[in-house]
């Protein structure tokens, strides 16, 4: 996804520098307070902590270099055990890589130091379906998250050690660990007929993220991952048959509004996706997967737009 405004990346970069003022032989790492940096990192992690189609695949490029300034990928899903046992389970795992920079200065000369941050976040949820009608369910969910951010700063570390001739602890062993507790409420409508199938979900999620067990005691922070979103899918037969079952076309829509700490940190506070694709029904054959889908999506929001390809399977 391409950012249309340069300040998006600049604001993002400023929020991700998890290092304070570290002086060594006259060299200083400049920037905001350590707590501001840690809160910024957790605010970025908030995108990954919430199961969300709209932000499940993001790649925003640095206008100056053409390289991705941030990229995110998320794999997840959820299901209800059965009508008789309406236990709902969900899970998602997300990987993020982002490229902040910080400034090293000795008071007279300044130089940008490139860095890399890698993040992995896992979220699990347990809920229960309360049937309002045979097709409509109210679903409260308890969610929990665990994440880790690790620095990949070998280039920066070599430069700083060459200038200062001493180790900087955070660059040498810098990590940030975080856990999240919260929940979600959802309305799920499933309208299935012979000639079409409709799924609609309305969801509000609120997860509070906090850092813990970090290698640098000063790097502590918190962030709220609050997202409201609507998701809808229409499936209907195309008239073609494959694997002894009808081939379906798929139309998708989703809209997410970011209300927590992640709002505007990348220059936008909402994302909308429009998707079209195809679905193969493999249930006539004795294999583990019952359906496979490929959907091309157009994603847009304030200051951003782009395309993505989604692959999914049902069991």
N, C-alpha and C positions, 0 to 999 in steps of 0.2 A: 504494500500500500504506500503510495507516495504522498508525503506531506506537501501541501501547497504553500505553506508559509514557513519561512526559515526560523522564526522565533520559536516554533514548536520544538525543534531540536535543541535550540539554545536553552529554553526553559527546562527541557528534560535533562540536558547535560548538567545544568547547575544544580539539579535536585539529587543527583546520583553520586556525588563525590563524597565517599565515606572516609574522609580523612580530615583531620583538624589542622591547626597550625603547628607544624613539626619543624623546628629550627635546628639546623646542624651546620656549624662552621659558617654562619651567616646566610645559609639558604633557608628559605621559608616557603612552605606550601600554603598558598593563599586561598581564601574562600570563606563561605559562611561557617557557622558553628557546627560542631560535630553532630549535635542533636538534630539540626536541620537536615544534614546529610542523611542520617539514619532514617528519619521520617520520610525523606524523599525516596529512599530505596524501598521501604515498606509500602509506600504509596504505589510504586511501580509494581510491586508484588501483588497488590490488590487486584490488578487486572487478571492475574493468573489464579488467584485464590477462588474466584467466583466462576462456577461453570456457566459459560456464556458463549453462544455461537458467534456473536458479532466480533468479539475480541479474541477468538480462539486462534486466529492467524493474522498477525500484524508484522509488517516490515516497512519501517519508515526510514527513508534514505537521508543521509547527510548531504545537503545541497552543495557543500564545498568540495567533497571528495567523491560523491556518488556511491559511497559504501553505506550499508545499512547502519543507521544510528541506533536502531532498536529492532529486534525481531523476536516474535513470540509464537509459540506453537502449543496447542492444547489438545489432548486426547481424553475424551470422557464419555460418559453415558449414564443412564439410569433406567430402572425398571421396577415394576410392582410384581411381587412374587406370584400372586394369583388373586382372583376375585374373592376366594374364600379366606385367603391370608393376605390382607391388603398392606403388607409391609413393603415400603418403598426403600430402595437402596440406590445410591448414586456415588460416583467416584470420578475423579479427573486428575491427570498429571500434566504439568505444563513445564516447558523449558523456555527460558528467555536468555538472550544475549544482548548486551547493550554496551555502547562505546563512549563513555564519558571522557572528558579531558580535564586536567587541572593545571594550574600555573605554578611553576617553580621560579622563584626570584631571589636574588641576593640584594635587592634594594635598588640596584642600578640597571640590571638586565633581567628580563623575564623570558621564559620559554614555555611553550605548551608541551605537556607530557601526555602522550596517548596511553590509554588504559583499556582494559576489557573486563567486563563483569559477566559472570555466568550464574544463572539462577535456576533452581528446580523447585517446584512447588507441587505438593500433593494435597488434594481435598477429598474428604469422604463425607457422606451424609446418610442419615437414617431418618425415615419419615413413616407416616401412616396415612392411608387414604380413607377419608370420611366421605361416603357416597351421599351426594345431594340428590342426584337422579342417576339412573343407570348409566348415563353417558358423562356425567359431570361429577368430579371429585374435588374436595378441598383437602390440601396436603400440607400439613406443617412438617418441617424438616429441621433436624439438628445437624449442623455442619461443623467440621473441625479441619484445620489445615496445618501443614508443617512445611516449612521452606528453608532453603539455605542459599545464600549468595556467597560466592567465592571469587576472589580477585585473580586475574591473569595478568599480572603487572610486570613480567620479566623485563620488558623493554624499559618501562619507567624505572624499575628498580636499578637496572644497570646504569642508567643515566644518573640517577640520584646518587648512587654509591660512588660513581666516578667523580662527581663534583664534590661530594661531601666526605667521602672516604669513611663512611660509617653506615650502619644498618638503620633503617626506619622500620620499626616493629610492625606497624599496620600493613605496610606494603609487602613485608616479608611473609606474614602469616595472617593476612586480613581475611576474615570471614564474618558473615552476619547470619545468625540463625533466628528464625521466627516461628511462632505458633499462632494459630488463630482459632477462636471459638465464636460461634454465632449460630445463625439459623436462617431459614427462609420460609415463606408461605407461598403456596401455589394453588391456582385454579387450573385444573386439567380437564379439557373437553375432548372426548374421543367419539367421533361420529363415523361409523363404518357401515357402508352399504356395498352391494354387489358392484355397482358401476362407479363408485368413488369412495375415497377415505379422507377424512378431515381430522387433523389434530391441531388444537390450539392450547397454548400454555401462557398464563399470566403469572409472573413471579417477581417477588421482592426478596432480596438477599441482603443480610447485614452480618458481616464477619469482622471482628476486631482482631487485628494483628499486633503482636508484641514481640520484641526481640528478646533473646535469652542466650546465655552461655557463650557470649561473643569473645573473641580473642583479645579485643581491646575494650577495657572496661567503660571507656567513655562513649563507645558506639552503642547507644541504647535509644530505642525509639518506639513509636506506635503509629498505627494508621487504621482507618476504617475502610472496609471494602463494602460499599453500599451500592447496589445496582437494582434498577427496576427494568424489567424487560418483558416483551411480548414476542412469542414465536408461533408461527403457523405453517402448516404443510398440507398441500392438496395432492393426492395421488389418484390416478385414474388410468384404466387400460388404454393402450395406444391402438389396439387392434392386431398387433403382432404377437406371435407366440415364440418363446424360447425356453428351452429346458422343460418343456411340457407345461408351462405356465404362462399367463399373459405378461407381456412386457408393459410396465407402467411408466408414464411420464410423471415428473415430480415438479411442483411449484412450491417455492419457499419464501417466507417473509419473516424478518426479525427486526426488532428495534430495541436498543439498549440505551438507557439513560444512566449516566454515572453520577452518583450523588455523594460519594465519600471522598476520601483523600485523593483518589485517582482522577477526580474530575479536573479537567483542564491541564493536567501535568504534561500531556503531550499536545496541548493546543486544541483539544476537543473534549466535549462532555457527553456526546451521544454518537451512536453509530447505527446505521440502518443497512440491512442486507436484502437483496433481491436475488433469488436463485432459481435456476431451471436445470433439470437433469433427467436421468433415466434410472429405472430400478429393475433389477432382475430378481425373480422369485425362484429360488432353488429348492423350495420345500418338497417338490415331487421326488427329489433324489436324497439318498441317505448320506447327507453331509452335514457338518456341524453348523454351517451358516445357512439361514433360511432366506435371507434377502441381502442384496448388495446394491448400493447406490453410489452414483457419481453425480455431483451437483456443481455447476459453475455459478459463482456468486459475484455480484457487483456490490461493493461495499462503499458507503459514503457517509460523510458527516460534516460538521463544520470544520473546514480547513483540510479535509482529507478525502481521498477517493482512490479506488483501485479494484482489482479483481482477485479472486481466490478460487481454488479448486478443493472441494470437500469430498472425501471418500468415507463411506460408512457401511456397516454391516449390522444385521439383526440376527439374533440367535433364538 
